[in-house]
């Protein structure tokens, strides 16, 4: 026994069901929205030196980055030593400490220059960031 509805489907489709197509497009949209958030953000690459006796510092610090080319960064912007002096004077008033994140290939002279400048202006707590082994 043949039903009338079955006969119409066998002789050709009158309509195309687009619900599965909408589901697939929606899932693709969600996939691309989620994977776009995992893109690598640009930043400053610093390879910190390793130290066995390093300690974790939990104070609120002013972080100064020194790259392998001995360029000084503060909050992602290149700064000069004159700008650092102004920042250090303000840090003394707020009783803040300094955290120097220097690349292991950075010039030791640049690190000592910043450290000495901070101590000379009255900052008592100057830390150097390292990786623990």
C-alpha positions as CSV (number, residue, x, y, z in Angstrom):
1,X,0.0,0.0,0.0
2,X,1.5,3.3,-1.1
3,X,0.7,6.6,0.6
4,X,0.2,9.8,-1.3
5,X,2.9,11.7,0.6
6,X,5.5,9.1,-0.2
7,X,4.7,9.3,-3.9
8,X,5.4,13.0,-4.0
9,X,8.8,12.6,-2.4
10,X,9.8,9.9,-4.9
11,X,8.9,11.9,-7.9
12,X,10.9,15.0,-6.9
13,X,11.3,17.4,-4.0
14,X,8.9,20.3,-3.9
15,X,10.8,22.1,-1.0
16,X,14.3,22.1,0.4
17,X,14.6,22.0,4.1
18,X,17.1,24.7,5.1
19,X,17.1,24.1,8.8
20,X,20.2,21.9,8.7
21,X,22.0,24.5,6.5
22,X,21.2,27.2,9.1
23,X,22.5,25.0,11.9
24,X,25.8,24.3,10.1
25,X,26.3,28.0,9.3
26,X,25.6,28.9,12.9
27,X,28.1,26.4,14.2
28,X,30.7,27.7,11.8
29,X,30.1,31.2,13.0
30,X,30.5,30.2,16.6
31,X,33.7,28.2,15.7
32,X,35.3,31.2,14.0
33,X,34.3,33.6,16.8
34,X,35.8,31.4,19.4
35,X,39.1,30.7,17.6
36,X,39.6,34.3,16.8
37,X,40.0,35.1,20.5
38,X,43.0,32.7,20.7
39,X,45.1,34.8,18.3
40,X,48.5,35.8,19.7
41,X,48.7,39.3,21.0
42,X,51.8,41.3,20.1
43,X,54.1,41.9,23.0
44,X,57.6,42.4,24.2
45,X,59.6,39.2,24.4
46,X,62.0,38.9,27.4
47,X,63.9,35.8,28.4
48,X,64.4,36.2,32.1
49,X,67.6,34.7,33.7
50,X,67.3,31.7,35.9
51,X,68.0,31.7,39.6
52,X,67.8,29.0,42.3
53,X,67.4,31.4,45.3
54,X,64.7,33.7,43.8
55,X,61.7,34.7,45.9
56,X,58.1,35.6,45.0
57,X,57.4,39.4,45.3
58,X,53.8,40.3,46.1
59,X,54.2,44.0,46.4
60,X,52.7,46.5,44.0
61,X,55.7,47.3,41.7
62,X,56.5,49.5,38.9
63,X,57.6,47.1,36.2
64,X,60.5,48.2,33.9
65,X,61.3,45.9,30.9
66,X,64.8,45.8,29.4
67,X,65.0,43.9,26.1
68,X,68.1,42.1,24.7
69,X,68.8,45.2,22.7
70,X,68.9,47.2,26.0
71,X,65.8,49.2,25.1
72,X,63.8,50.3,28.2
73,X,60.0,49.8,28.2
74,X,57.4,51.0,30.7
75,X,53.8,49.9,30.1
76,X,54.6,48.8,26.6
77,X,56.1,52.1,25.6
78,X,59.8,53.0,25.0
79,X,61.0,55.4,27.7
80,X,64.2,57.3,28.2
81,X,66.3,57.6,31.4
82,X,65.0,61.2,31.9
83,X,61.4,59.9,31.9
84,X,62.4,57.2,34.3
85,X,63.8,59.7,36.7
86,X,60.5,61.6,36.7
87,X,58.7,58.3,37.4
88,X,61.1,57.3,40.2
89,X,60.5,60.7,41.9
90,X,56.8,60.0,41.9
91,X,57.4,56.4,43.1
92,X,59.3,57.7,46.1
93,X,56.3,59.8,47.1
94,X,54.0,56.8,46.8
95,X,56.5,54.5,48.5
96,X,56.5,52.0,45.6
97,X,59.1,49.5,44.7
98,X,60.7,48.8,41.3
99,X,60.7,45.5,39.5
100,X,63.3,45.2,36.7
101,X,62.5,42.6,34.1
102,X,65.7,42.3,32.1
103,X,66.4,39.9,29.3
104,X,69.4,37.6,30.1
105,X,71.2,39.0,27.1
106,X,70.6,42.6,28.0
107,X,73.5,44.9,28.8
108,X,74.5,44.6,32.5
109,X,75.5,48.3,32.3
110,X,71.9,49.3,31.5
111,X,70.4,47.3,34.3
112,X,72.9,48.7,36.8
113,X,72.3,52.2,35.5
114,X,68.6,51.9,36.2
115,X,69.1,50.3,39.5
116,X,71.6,52.9,40.6
117,X,69.3,55.7,39.4
118,X,66.4,54.3,41.5
119,X,68.5,53.9,44.6
120,X,70.0,57.4,44.2
121,X,66.5,59.0,44.0
122,X,65.5,57.2,47.3
123,X,63.7,54.0,46.2
124,X,64.7,51.5,48.8
125,X,63.2,48.3,47.2
126,X,64.6,47.4,43.8
127,X,64.0,43.8,42.6
128,X,65.1,41.9,39.5
129,X,62.7,39.4,38.0
130,X,64.0,35.9,37.4
131,X,62.7,32.4,36.5
132,X,63.0,29.7,39.2
133,X,64.9,26.6,38.1
